[in-house]
Structure formats: structure tokens, C-alpha cells
Amino acid sequence: MPKKTMMLCKPCADKLGANATVRVVRKEANMKITCRMCNRRRYGAEYEVGGKEEKGGVDDDGGE
């Protein structure tokens, strides 16, 4: 999944973080945004959202 930027509130960014990588791109003090997931007017930030990355582990050949 290609990375894209979204304006999200903190609760929605946390929910999305369970299934995808979420990273803050721009965070300003008291930034009032319209969340792209819940369509509520809340305080939030601009996040970069991408596919879930696999971290570490052992492959089928026994290597890392």
C-alpha cells in the first residue's frame, strides 16, 4: 500500500495504527482539523499512513 497523508484526530490515528504504520508529518499547537475517518471537527495532526511493515523474524530457511 503506498503511503499517503491524512488529517486525523488522535483517537482515529490510534485505531488506524493497529493495522497500518502511522507517522506524524506535521503537528502544530491547537491545530483544529476535520478528521478524514470520522468527519468530526477535532484537534489533530497530519499523518502519513502506509501498509503494515514486518519487523524482524526468521524466514523459512532459518536465517534472519
LUMFI-949440 format. One line per 5 residues: number of its first residue (from 1); their letters; for each residue x, y, z of N, C-alpha, C. Coordinates in Angstrom, 2 decimals, m for minus. Layout:
<nodes>
NUM) a) X,Y,Z,X,Y,Z,X,Y,Z | ...;
</nodes>
This chain:
<nodes>
1) mpkkt) 0.85,m1.17,0.00,0.00,0.00,0.00,0.89,1.23,0.00 | 0.72,2.15,m0.94,1.54,3.35,m0.97,1.20,4.28,0.19 | 2.19,5.04,0.62,1.97,5.96,1.73,1.19,7.16,1.25 | 0.28,7.64,2.11,m0.48,8.84,1.80,m0.66,9.65,3.07 | m0.88,10.95,2.92,m1.05,11.81,4.08,m2.54,12.03,4.32;
6) mmlck) m2.89,12.07,5.60,m4.28,12.26,6.02,m4.32,13.16,7.24 | m5.35,13.97,7.33,m5.60,14.76,8.53,m6.48,13.90,9.44 | m5.95,13.54,10.61,m6.65,12.64,11.53,m6.65,13.19,12.94 | m7.69,12.85,13.69,m7.69,13.14,15.12,m6.90,12.03,15.82 | m6.51,12.24,17.04,m5.69,11.28,17.78,m6.38,9.92,17.97;
11) pcadk) m7.68,9.87,18.36,m8.32,8.56,18.52,m8.35,7.75,17.22 | m8.62,8.39,16.10,m8.66,7.68,14.82,m7.26,7.25,14.39 | m6.25,8.07,14.67,m4.87,7.69,14.34,m4.44,6.47,15.15 | m4.88,6.39,16.40,m4.56,5.23,17.23,m5.24,3.96,16.70 | m6.50,4.08,16.30,m7.22,2.93,15.74,m6.57,2.45,14.44;
16) lgana) m6.19,3.39,13.59,m5.58,3.05,12.31,m4.20,2.46,12.51 | m3.52,2.82,13.59,m2.18,2.32,13.89,m2.14,0.83,14.19 | m3.27,0.23,14.49,m3.31,m1.20,14.75,m3.14,m2.01,13.47 | m3.54,m1.45,12.33,m3.50,m2.17,11.07,m2.54,m1.58,10.05 | m1.96,m0.42,10.31,m1.07,0.24,9.36,m0.03,1.05,10.12;
21) tvrvv) 1.03,1.44,9.42,2.03,2.30,10.05,1.54,3.75,9.94 | 1.56,4.44,11.05,1.09,5.82,11.12,2.21,6.66,11.71 | 2.57,7.74,11.01,3.66,8.61,11.46,3.21,10.06,11.32 | 3.49,10.88,12.35,3.12,12.30,12.32,4.02,13.03,11.33 | 3.40,13.75,10.40,4.15,14.54,9.43,4.24,15.98,9.92;
26) rkean) 3.11,16.56,10.29,3.08,17.94,10.74,2.17,18.05,11.93 | 2.70,18.57,13.03,1.91,18.75,14.25,2.12,20.18,14.72 | 1.05,20.91,14.84,1.10,22.27,15.32,0.24,22.39,16.57 | 0.54,23.33,17.42,m0.24,23.53,18.63,m1.64,24.01,18.28 | m2.65,23.42,18.91,m4.05,23.80,18.73,m4.48,23.80,17.27;
31) mkitc) m4.10,22.75,16.54,m4.47,22.65,15.13,m5.85,21.99,15.01 | m6.84,22.76,14.65,m8.21,22.26,14.52,m8.37,21.73,13.09 | m8.76,20.46,12.97,m8.87,19.81,11.67,m10.21,19.10,11.56 | m10.58,18.69,10.36,m11.71,17.80,10.16,m11.12,16.43,9.87 | m11.38,15.49,10.78,m10.81,14.15,10.67,m11.34,13.46,9.42;
36) rmcnr) m10.44,12.81,8.69,m10.80,12.15,7.45,m11.56,10.84,7.68 | m11.35,10.22,8.85,m12.04,8.96,9.13,m13.43,9.16,9.73 | m13.53,9.99,10.76,m14.82,10.14,11.46,m15.58,11.40,11.07 | m14.96,12.26,10.26,m15.57,13.52,9.78,m15.99,14.46,10.90 | m15.33,14.35,12.05,m15.59,15.27,13.16,m14.59,16.41,13.13;
41) rryga) m14.99,17.55,13.63,m14.10,18.70,13.75,m13.42,18.58,15.11 | m12.13,18.23,15.11,m11.38,17.99,16.35,m9.97,18.54,16.22 | m9.24,18.48,17.34,m7.82,18.79,17.31,m7.08,17.56,16.80 | m6.13,17.76,15.91,m5.41,16.63,15.34,m4.15,17.09,14.63 | m3.66,16.23,13.74,m2.42,16.50,13.03,m2.47,15.83,11.66;
46) eyevg) m1.46,16.09,10.85,m1.34,15.44,9.56,m0.46,14.21,9.73 | m0.96,13.05,9.32,m0.26,11.78,9.48,0.05,11.18,8.13 | 1.16,10.44,8.07,1.50,9.66,6.89,1.11,8.21,7.19 | 0.26,7.64,6.36,m0.27,6.30,6.59,0.23,5.38,5.48 | 0.77,4.23,5.87,1.26,3.24,4.91,0.86,1.85,5.34;
51) gkeek) 1.30,0.86,4.58,0.99,m0.53,4.91,1.74,m0.99,6.15 | 1.27,m2.03,6.77,1.92,m2.58,7.96,3.25,m3.21,7.57 | 4.32,m2.83,8.26,5.65,m3.35,7.98,5.95,m4.54,8.87 | 6.57,m5.54,8.30,7.02,m6.71,9.07,8.34,m6.35,9.73 | 8.45,m6.62,11.02,9.67,m6.30,11.76,10.34,m7.57,12.24;
56) ggvdd) 11.57,m7.78,11.81,12.35,m8.92,12.30,11.75,m10.24,11.92 | 12.06,m11.25,12.71,11.51,m12.57,12.45,12.52,m13.46,11.75 | 12.15,m14.69,11.59,13.02,m15.69,10.93,12.33,m16.17,9.68 | 13.08,m16.24,8.56,12.45,m16.72,7.34,12.44,m18.25,7.31 | 11.93,m18.83,6.23,11.77,m20.28,6.15,13.09,m21.04,6.12;
61) dgge) 14.18,m20.39,5.71,15.47,m21.06,5.63,16.25,m21.01,6.94 | 15.70,m20.40,7.96,16.36,m20.36,9.25,17.21,m19.12,9.46 | 17.35,m18.28,8.44,18.12,m17.03,8.57,17.25,m15.93,9.12 | 17.89,m14.80,9.42,17.13,m13.67,9.92,17.06,m12.58,8.90;
</nodes>
